């Protein structure tokens, strides 16, 4: 039996495209995905706008245990890496 595809890039980066998730479920899905990360793993988050309120919630919830790094900031596409420390 073959291993299931985990949709992970070779450097332990898991893509997460929030644009395909209904807005009322987004924050819960993001928190769940971050909770599932192991130390050293990254969720590469894509969104159609800069999620400033979400980032504030993440800092309150995770503190220094999750690093936040913008990878791309363009109108219509924001890409942020969230790395579990």
PDB file as gemmi writes it, atoms N, CA and C in Angstrom:
CRYST1    1.000    1.000    1.000  90.00  90.00  90.00 P 1                      
ATOM      1  N   UNK A   1       0.857  -1.180   0.000  1.00  0.00           N  
ATOM      2  CA  UNK A   1       0.000   0.000   0.000  1.00  0.00           C  
ATOM      3  C   UNK A   1       0.893   1.229   0.000  1.00  0.00           C  
ATOM      4  N   UNK A   2       0.586   2.195  -0.813  1.00  0.00           N  
ATOM      5  CA  UNK A   2       1.423   3.392  -0.913  1.00  0.00           C  
ATOM      6  C   UNK A   2       1.049   4.413   0.159  1.00  0.00           C  
ATOM      7  N   UNK A   3       2.006   5.262   0.464  1.00  0.00           N  
ATOM      8  CA  UNK A   3       1.790   6.340   1.434  1.00  0.00           C  
ATOM      9  C   UNK A   3       0.866   7.390   0.819  1.00  0.00           C  
ATOM     10  N   UNK A   4      -0.050   7.977   1.591  1.00  0.00           N  
ATOM     11  CA  UNK A   4      -0.896   9.053   1.058  1.00  0.00           C  
ATOM     12  C   UNK A   4      -0.054  10.303   0.808  1.00  0.00           C  
ATOM     13  N   UNK A   5      -0.446  11.076  -0.185  1.00  0.00           N  
ATOM     14  CA  UNK A   5       0.260  12.323  -0.471  1.00  0.00           C  
ATOM     15  C   UNK A   5      -0.113  13.356   0.590  1.00  0.00           C  
ATOM     16  N   UNK A   6       0.884  13.907   1.254  1.00  0.00           N  
ATOM     17  CA  UNK A   6       0.636  14.846   2.337  1.00  0.00           C  
ATOM     18  C   UNK A   6       0.621  16.300   1.873  1.00  0.00           C  
ATOM     19  N   UNK A   7       0.820  16.531   0.576  1.00  0.00           N  
ATOM     20  CA  UNK A   7       0.824  17.890   0.034  1.00  0.00           C  
ATOM     21  C   UNK A   7       1.850  18.762   0.739  1.00  0.00           C  
ATOM     22  N   UNK A   8       3.035  18.226   0.921  1.00  0.00           N  
ATOM     23  CA  UNK A   8       4.091  18.963   1.589  1.00  0.00           C  
ATOM     24  C   UNK A   8       5.233  19.183   0.607  1.00  0.00           C  
ATOM     25  N   UNK A   9       5.818  20.362   0.650  1.00  0.00           N  
ATOM     26  CA  UNK A   9       6.995  20.651  -0.149  1.00  0.00           C  
ATOM     27  C   UNK A   9       8.201  20.002   0.529  1.00  0.00           C  
ATOM     28  N   UNK A  10       9.279  19.778  -0.196  1.00  0.00           N  
ATOM     29  CA  UNK A  10      10.417  19.050   0.373  1.00  0.00           C  
ATOM     30  C   UNK A  10      10.995  19.648   1.654  1.00  0.00           C  
ATOM     31  N   UNK A  11      10.853  20.935   1.863  1.00  0.00           N  
ATOM     32  CA  UNK A  11      11.426  21.562   3.052  1.00  0.00           C  
ATOM     33  C   UNK A  11      10.411  21.713   4.186  1.00  0.00           C  
ATOM     34  N   UNK A  12       9.452  20.779   4.269  1.00  0.00           N  
ATOM     35  CA  UNK A  12       8.454  20.718   5.348  1.00  0.00           C  
ATOM     36  C   UNK A  12       7.560  21.956   5.374  1.00  0.00           C  
ATOM     37  N   UNK A  13       7.182  22.406   4.190  1.00  0.00           N  
ATOM     38  CA  UNK A  13       6.260  23.534   4.053  1.00  0.00           C  
ATOM     39  C   UNK A  13       4.931  22.998   3.515  1.00  0.00           C  
ATOM     40  N   UNK A  14       3.870  23.268   4.258  1.00  0.00           N  
ATOM     41  CA  UNK A  14       2.534  22.827   3.883  1.00  0.00           C  
ATOM     42  C   UNK A  14       1.741  24.015   3.334  1.00  0.00           C  
ATOM     43  N   UNK A  15       1.326  23.967   2.073  1.00  0.00           N  
ATOM     44  CA  UNK A  15       0.535  25.064   1.512  1.00  0.00           C  
ATOM     45  C   UNK A  15      -0.868  25.106   2.127  1.00  0.00           C  
ATOM     46  N   UNK A  16      -1.346  26.318   2.365  1.00  0.00           N  
ATOM     47  CA  UNK A  16      -2.699  26.525   2.900  1.00  0.00           C  
ATOM     48  C   UNK A  16      -3.277  27.731   2.177  1.00  0.00           C  
ATOM     49  N   UNK A  17      -4.217  27.508   1.263  1.00  0.00           N  
ATOM     50  CA  UNK A  17      -4.823  28.590   0.492  1.00  0.00           C  
ATOM     51  C   UNK A  17      -6.175  28.932   1.119  1.00  0.00           C  
ATOM     52  N   UNK A  18      -6.201  30.025   1.860  1.00  0.00           N  
ATOM     53  CA  UNK A  18      -7.422  30.428   2.569  1.00  0.00           C  
ATOM     54  C   UNK A  18      -8.507  30.919   1.619  1.00  0.00           C  
ATOM     55  N   UNK A  19      -8.140  31.264   0.395  1.00  0.00           N  
ATOM     56  CA  UNK A  19      -9.125  31.796  -0.545  1.00  0.00           C  
ATOM     57  C   UNK A  19     -10.206  30.786  -0.891  1.00  0.00           C  
ATOM     58  N   UNK A  20      -9.933  29.500  -0.724  1.00  0.00           N  
ATOM     59  CA  UNK A  20     -10.917  28.471  -1.049  1.00  0.00           C  
ATOM     60  C   UNK A  20     -11.772  28.045   0.126  1.00  0.00           C  
ATOM     61  N   UNK A  21     -11.617  28.728   1.259  1.00  0.00           N  
ATOM     62  CA  UNK A  21     -12.364  28.367   2.469  1.00  0.00           C  
ATOM     63  C   UNK A  21     -13.379  29.465   2.766  1.00  0.00           C  
ATOM     64  N   UNK A  22     -14.599  29.078   3.066  1.00  0.00           N  
ATOM     65  CA  UNK A  22     -15.635  30.062   3.384  1.00  0.00           C  
ATOM     66  C   UNK A  22     -15.156  30.958   4.526  1.00  0.00           C  
ATOM     67  N   UNK A  23     -15.408  32.247   4.406  1.00  0.00           N  
ATOM     68  CA  UNK A  23     -14.882  33.220   5.376  1.00  0.00           C  
ATOM     69  C   UNK A  23     -15.257  32.885   6.819  1.00  0.00           C  
ATOM     70  N   UNK A  24     -16.432  32.371   7.040  1.00  0.00           N  
ATOM     71  CA  UNK A  24     -16.835  32.112   8.428  1.00  0.00           C  
ATOM     72  C   UNK A  24     -16.086  30.943   9.054  1.00  0.00           C  
ATOM     73  N   UNK A  25     -15.419  30.107   8.224  1.00  0.00           N  
ATOM     74  CA  UNK A  25     -14.652  28.966   8.728  1.00  0.00           C  
ATOM     75  C   UNK A  25     -13.147  29.191   8.718  1.00  0.00           C  
ATOM     76  N   UNK A  26     -12.683  30.278   8.106  1.00  0.00           N  
ATOM     77  CA  UNK A  26     -11.246  30.468   7.885  1.00  0.00           C  
ATOM     78  C   UNK A  26     -10.410  30.439   9.160  1.00  0.00           C  
ATOM     79  N   UNK A  27     -10.779  31.249  10.152  1.00  0.00           N  
ATOM     80  CA  UNK A  27      -9.935  31.333  11.345  1.00  0.00           C  
ATOM     81  C   UNK A  27      -9.858  29.985  12.059  1.00  0.00           C  
ATOM     82  N   UNK A  28     -10.967  29.285  12.159  1.00  0.00           N  
ATOM     83  CA  UNK A  28     -10.952  27.968  12.806  1.00  0.00           C  
ATOM     84  C   UNK A  28     -10.061  26.994  12.030  1.00  0.00           C  
ATOM     85  N   UNK A  29     -10.137  27.032  10.708  1.00  0.00           N  
ATOM     86  CA  UNK A  29      -9.303  26.150   9.881  1.00  0.00           C  
ATOM     87  C   UNK A  29      -7.822  26.499  10.037  1.00  0.00           C  
ATOM     88  N   UNK A  30      -7.519  27.784  10.103  1.00  0.00           N  
ATOM     89  CA  UNK A  30      -6.129  28.222  10.257  1.00  0.00           C  
ATOM     90  C   UNK A  30      -5.588  27.787  11.614  1.00  0.00           C  
ATOM     91  N   UNK A  31      -6.352  28.001  12.675  1.00  0.00           N  
ATOM     92  CA  UNK A  31      -5.907  27.588  14.009  1.00  0.00           C  
ATOM     93  C   UNK A  31      -5.695  26.073  14.054  1.00  0.00           C  
ATOM     94  N   UNK A  32      -6.598  25.321  13.455  1.00  0.00           N  
ATOM     95  CA  UNK A  32      -6.456  23.865  13.429  1.00  0.00           C  
ATOM     96  C   UNK A  32      -5.202  23.427  12.685  1.00  0.00           C  
ATOM     97  N   UNK A  33      -4.937  24.076  11.564  1.00  0.00           N  
ATOM     98  CA  UNK A  33      -3.736  23.739  10.791  1.00  0.00           C  
ATOM     99  C   UNK A  33      -2.472  24.078  11.576  1.00  0.00           C  
ATOM    100  N   UNK A  34      -2.448  25.227  12.231  1.00  0.00           N  
ATOM    101  CA  UNK A  34      -1.275  25.598  13.027  1.00  0.00           C  
ATOM    102  C   UNK A  34      -1.092  24.667  14.221  1.00  0.00           C  
ATOM    103  N   UNK A  35      -2.178  24.262  14.844  1.00  0.00           N  
ATOM    104  CA  UNK A  35      -2.096  23.329  15.968  1.00  0.00           C  
ATOM    105  C   UNK A  35      -1.510  21.985  15.535  1.00  0.00           C  
ATOM    106  N   UNK A  36      -1.702  21.613  14.262  1.00  0.00           N  
ATOM    107  CA  UNK A  36      -1.217  20.333  13.761  1.00  0.00           C  
ATOM    108  C   UNK A  36       0.268  20.357  13.378  1.00  0.00           C  
ATOM    109  N   UNK A  37       0.867  21.539  13.261  1.00  0.00           N  
ATOM    110  CA  UNK A  37       2.277  21.622  12.880  1.00  0.00           C  
ATOM    111  C   UNK A  37       3.189  21.122  13.991  1.00  0.00           C  
ATOM    112  N   UNK A  38       4.227  20.427  13.580  1.00  0.00           N  
ATOM    113  CA  UNK A  38       5.287  20.001  14.489  1.00  0.00           C  
ATOM    114  C   UNK A  38       6.395  21.055  14.459  1.00  0.00           C  
ATOM    115  N   UNK A  39       7.230  21.131  15.488  1.00  0.00           N  
ATOM    116  CA  UNK A  39       8.345  22.087  15.476  1.00  0.00           C  
ATOM    117  C   UNK A  39       9.184  21.941  14.202  1.00  0.00           C  
ATOM    118  N   UNK A  40       9.471  23.082  13.587  1.00  0.00           N  
ATOM    119  CA  UNK A  40      10.241  23.107  12.348  1.00  0.00           C  
ATOM    120  C   UNK A  40       9.406  23.058  11.090  1.00  0.00           C  
ATOM    121  N   UNK A  41       8.112  22.758  11.212  1.00  0.00           N  
ATOM    122  CA  UNK A  41       7.241  22.727  10.050  1.00  0.00           C  
ATOM    123  C   UNK A  41       6.644  24.109   9.810  1.00  0.00           C  
ATOM    124  N   UNK A  42       6.317  24.367   8.548  1.00  0.00           N  
ATOM    125  CA  UNK A  42       5.791  25.671   8.133  1.00  0.00           C  
ATOM    126  C   UNK A  42       4.488  25.503   7.380  1.00  0.00           C  
ATOM    127  N   UNK A  43       3.539  26.368   7.667  1.00  0.00           N  
ATOM    128  CA  UNK A  43       2.333  26.484   6.865  1.00  0.00           C  
ATOM    129  C   UNK A  43       2.511  27.731   6.001  1.00  0.00           C  
ATOM    130  N   UNK A  44       2.505  27.545   4.673  1.00  0.00           N  
ATOM    131  CA  UNK A  44       2.596  28.677   3.748  1.00  0.00           C  
ATOM    132  C   UNK A  44       1.173  29.095   3.397  1.00  0.00           C  
ATOM    133  N   UNK A  45       0.770  30.211   3.969  1.00  0.00           N  
ATOM    134  CA  UNK A  45      -0.599  30.719   3.941  1.00  0.00           C  
ATOM    135  C   UNK A  45      -0.778  31.686   2.777  1.00  0.00           C  
ATOM    136  N   UNK A  46      -1.772  31.451   1.952  1.00  0.00           N  
ATOM    137  CA  UNK A  46      -2.120  32.365   0.865  1.00  0.00           C  
ATOM    138  C   UNK A  46      -3.507  32.936   1.098  1.00  0.00           C  
ATOM    139  N   UNK A  47      -3.654  34.237   0.831  1.00  0.00           N  
ATOM    140  CA  UNK A  47      -4.934  34.907   1.050  1.00  0.00           C  
ATOM    141  C   UNK A  47      -5.080  36.051   0.058  1.00  0.00           C  
ATOM    142  N   UNK A  48      -6.295  36.555  -0.090  1.00  0.00           N  
ATOM    143  CA  UNK A  48      -6.541  37.650  -1.025  1.00  0.00           C  
ATOM    144  C   UNK A  48      -6.377  39.028  -0.399  1.00  0.00           C  
ATOM    145  N   UNK A  49      -6.160  39.087   0.913  1.00  0.00           N  
ATOM    146  CA  UNK A  49      -5.954  40.367   1.597  1.00  0.00           C  
ATOM    147  C   UNK A  49      -5.006  40.159   2.777  1.00  0.00           C  
ATOM    148  N   UNK A  50      -4.457  41.246   3.275  1.00  0.00           N  
ATOM    149  CA  UNK A  50      -3.536  41.188   4.408  1.00  0.00           C  
ATOM    150  C   UNK A  50      -4.342  40.958   5.687  1.00  0.00           C  
ATOM    151  N   UNK A  51      -4.143  39.825   6.366  1.00  0.00           N  
ATOM    152  CA  UNK A  51      -4.996  39.448   7.491  1.00  0.00           C  
ATOM    153  C   UNK A  51      -4.507  40.008   8.837  1.00  0.00           C  
ATOM    154  N   UNK A  52      -4.460  41.313   8.972  1.00  0.00           N  
ATOM    155  CA  UNK A  52      -3.939  41.948  10.184  1.00  0.00           C  
ATOM    156  C   UNK A  52      -4.680  41.477  11.448  1.00  0.00           C  
ATOM    157  N   UNK A  53      -6.021  41.452  11.480  1.00  0.00           N  
ATOM    158  CA  UNK A  53      -6.693  40.967  12.696  1.00  0.00           C  
ATOM    159  C   UNK A  53      -6.319  39.525  13.034  1.00  0.00           C  
ATOM    160  N   UNK A  54      -6.200  38.675  12.017  1.00  0.00           N  
ATOM    161  CA  UNK A  54      -5.791  37.292  12.246  1.00  0.00           C  
ATOM    162  C   UNK A  54      -4.388  37.237  12.845  1.00  0.00           C  
ATOM    163  N   UNK A  55      -3.465  38.026  12.316  1.00  0.00           N  
ATOM    164  CA  UNK A  55      -2.093  38.024  12.837  1.00  0.00           C  
ATOM    165  C   UNK A  55      -2.071  38.419  14.311  1.00  0.00           C  
ATOM    166  N   UNK A  56      -2.883  39.386  14.678  1.00  0.00           N  
ATOM    167  CA  UNK A  56      -2.967  39.785  16.087  1.00  0.00           C  
ATOM    168  C   UNK A  56      -3.490  38.629  16.945  1.00  0.00           C  
ATOM    169  N   UNK A  57      -4.486  37.913  16.450  1.00  0.00           N  
ATOM    170  CA  UNK A  57      -5.012  36.752  17.180  1.00  0.00           C  
ATOM    171  C   UNK A  57      -3.948  35.663  17.313  1.00  0.00           C  
ATOM    172  N   UNK A  58      -3.172  35.450  16.257  1.00  0.00           N  
ATOM    173  CA  UNK A  58      -2.128  34.423  16.301  1.00  0.00           C  
ATOM    174  C   UNK A  58      -1.058  34.763  17.324  1.00  0.00           C  
ATOM    175  N   UNK A  59      -0.673  36.022  17.388  1.00  0.00           N  
ATOM    176  CA  UNK A  59       0.328  36.444  18.373  1.00  0.00           C  
ATOM    177  C   UNK A  59      -0.210  36.223  19.785  1.00  0.00           C  
ATOM    178  N   UNK A  60      -1.475  36.571  20.013  1.00  0.00           N  
ATOM    179  CA  UNK A  60      -2.069  36.358  21.339  1.00  0.00           C  
ATOM    180  C   UNK A  60      -2.158  34.878  21.686  1.00  0.00           C  
ATOM    181  N   UNK A  61      -2.506  34.055  20.716  1.00  0.00           N  
ATOM    182  CA  UNK A  61      -2.721  32.627  20.972  1.00  0.00           C  
ATOM    183  C   UNK A  61      -1.412  31.833  21.073  1.00  0.00           C  
ATOM    184  N   UNK A  62      -0.458  32.129  20.188  1.00  0.00           N  
ATOM    185  CA  UNK A  62       0.756  31.318  20.098  1.00  0.00           C  
ATOM    186  C   UNK A  62       2.013  32.011  20.623  1.00  0.00           C  
ATOM    187  N   UNK A  63       1.972  33.318  20.796  1.00  0.00           N  
ATOM    188  CA  UNK A  63       3.149  34.035  21.282  1.00  0.00           C  
ATOM    189  C   UNK A  63       4.350  33.797  20.377  1.00  0.00           C  
ATOM    190  N   UNK A  64       5.477  33.467  20.990  1.00  0.00           N  
ATOM    191  CA  UNK A  64       6.716  33.249  20.242  1.00  0.00           C  
ATOM    192  C   UNK A  64       6.854  31.837  19.689  1.00  0.00           C  
ATOM    193  N   UNK A  65       5.865  30.984  19.892  1.00  0.00           N  
ATOM    194  CA  UNK A  65       5.996  29.604  19.419  1.00  0.00           C  
ATOM    195  C   UNK A  65       5.722  29.456  17.924  1.00  0.00           C  
ATOM    196  N   UNK A  66       5.234  30.517  17.278  1.00  0.00           N  
ATOM    197  CA  UNK A  66       5.026  30.518  15.831  1.00  0.00           C  
ATOM    198  C   UNK A  66       5.660  31.778  15.255  1.00  0.00           C  
ATOM    199  N   UNK A  67       6.591  31.581  14.328  1.00  0.00           N  
ATOM    200  CA  UNK A  67       7.214  32.707  13.620  1.00  0.00           C  
ATOM    201  C   UNK A  67       6.336  33.083  12.435  1.00  0.00           C  
ATOM    202  N   UNK A  68       6.233  34.383  12.181  1.00  0.00           N  
ATOM    203  CA  UNK A  68       5.405  34.903  11.090  1.00  0.00           C  
ATOM    204  C   UNK A  68       6.316  35.665  10.139  1.00  0.00           C  
ATOM    205  N   UNK A  69       6.323  35.258   8.854  1.00  0.00           N  
ATOM    206  CA  UNK A  69       7.186  35.913   7.870  1.00  0.00           C  
ATOM    207  C   UNK A  69       6.420  36.113   6.565  1.00  0.00           C  
ATOM    208  N   UNK A  70       6.281  37.363   6.149  1.00  0.00           N  
ATOM    209  CA  UNK A  70       5.662  37.650   4.855  1.00  0.00           C  
ATOM    210  C   UNK A  70       6.598  37.169   3.749  1.00  0.00           C  
ATOM    211  N   UNK A  71       6.044  36.479   2.759  1.00  0.00           N  
ATOM    212  CA  UNK A  71       6.799  36.033   1.588  1.00  0.00           C  
ATOM    213  C   UNK A  71       6.428  36.842   0.358  1.00  0.00           C  
ATOM    214  N   UNK A  72       5.176  37.324   0.327  1.00  0.00           N  
ATOM    215  CA  UNK A  72       4.704  38.093  -0.829  1.00  0.00           C  
ATOM    216  C   UNK A  72       3.593  39.018  -0.374  1.00  0.00           C  
ATOM    217  N   UNK A  73       3.651  40.259  -0.848  1.00  0.00           N  
ATOM    218  CA  UNK A  73       2.598  41.243  -0.537  1.00  0.00           C  
ATOM    219  C   UNK A  73       2.249  41.992  -1.806  1.00  0.00           C  
ATOM    220  N   UNK A  74       1.243  41.492  -2.492  1.00  0.00           N  
ATOM    221  CA  UNK A  74       0.767  42.119  -3.712  1.00  0.00           C  
ATOM    222  C   UNK A  74      -0.748  42.247  -3.617  1.00  0.00           C  
ATOM    223  N   UNK A  75      -1.318  43.232  -4.294  1.00  0.00           N  
ATOM    224  CA  UNK A  75      -2.780  43.326  -4.288  1.00  0.00           C  
ATOM    225  C   UNK A  75      -3.394  42.014  -4.796  1.00  0.00           C  
ATOM    226  N   UNK A  76      -4.262  41.439  -3.997  1.00  0.00           N  
ATOM    227  CA  UNK A  76      -4.938  40.208  -4.370  1.00  0.00           C  
ATOM    228  C   UNK A  76      -4.217  38.936  -3.974  1.00  0.00           C  
ATOM    229  N   UNK A  77      -2.953  39.025  -3.545  1.00  0.00           N  
ATOM    230  CA  UNK A  77      -2.245  37.831  -3.096  1.00  0.00           C  
ATOM    231  C   UNK A  77      -1.230  38.172  -2.008  1.00  0.00           C  
ATOM    232  N   UNK A  78      -1.520  37.685  -0.835  1.00  0.00           N  
ATOM    233  CA  UNK A  78      -0.626  37.800   0.321  1.00  0.00           C  
ATOM    234  C   UNK A  78      -0.169  36.385   0.657  1.00  0.00           C  
ATOM    235  N   UNK A  79       1.130  36.200   0.826  1.00  0.00           N  
ATOM    236  CA  UNK A  79       1.673  34.892   1.199  1.00  0.00           C  
ATOM    237  C   UNK A  79       2.506  35.090   2.465  1.00  0.00           C  
ATOM    238  N   UNK A  80       2.166  34.298   3.487  1.00  0.00           N  
ATOM    239  CA  UNK A  80       2.843  34.399   4.776  1.00  0.00           C  
ATOM    240  C   UNK A  80       3.240  32.995   5.217  1.00  0.00           C  
ATOM    241  N   UNK A  81       4.477  32.859   5.693  1.00  0.00           N  
ATOM    242  CA  UNK A  81       4.911  31.600   6.297  1.00  0.00           C  
ATOM    243  C   UNK A  81       4.697  31.665   7.791  1.00  0.00           C  
ATOM    244  N   UNK A  82       4.044  30.647   8.323  1.00  0.00           N  
ATOM    245  CA  UNK A  82       3.884  30.466   9.766  1.00  0.00           C  
ATOM    246  C   UNK A  82       4.699  29.228  10.131  1.00  0.00           C  
ATOM    247  N   UNK A  83       5.758  29.411  10.911  1.00  0.00           N  
ATOM    248  CA  UNK A  83       6.643  28.305  11.253  1.00  0.00           C  
ATOM    249  C   UNK A  83       6.550  28.019  12.735  1.00  0.00           C  
ATOM    250  N   UNK A  84       6.305  26.753  13.065  1.00  0.00           N  
ATOM    251  CA  UNK A  84       6.220  26.319  14.463  1.00  0.00           C  
ATOM    252  C   UNK A  84       7.639  26.184  15.015  1.00  0.00           C  
ATOM    253  N   UNK A  85       7.901  26.842  16.126  1.00  0.00           N  
ATOM    254  CA  UNK A  85       9.234  26.768  16.748  1.00  0.00           C  
ATOM    255  C   UNK A  85       9.292  25.631  17.732  1.00  0.00           C  
TER     256      UNK A  85                                                      
END                                                                             
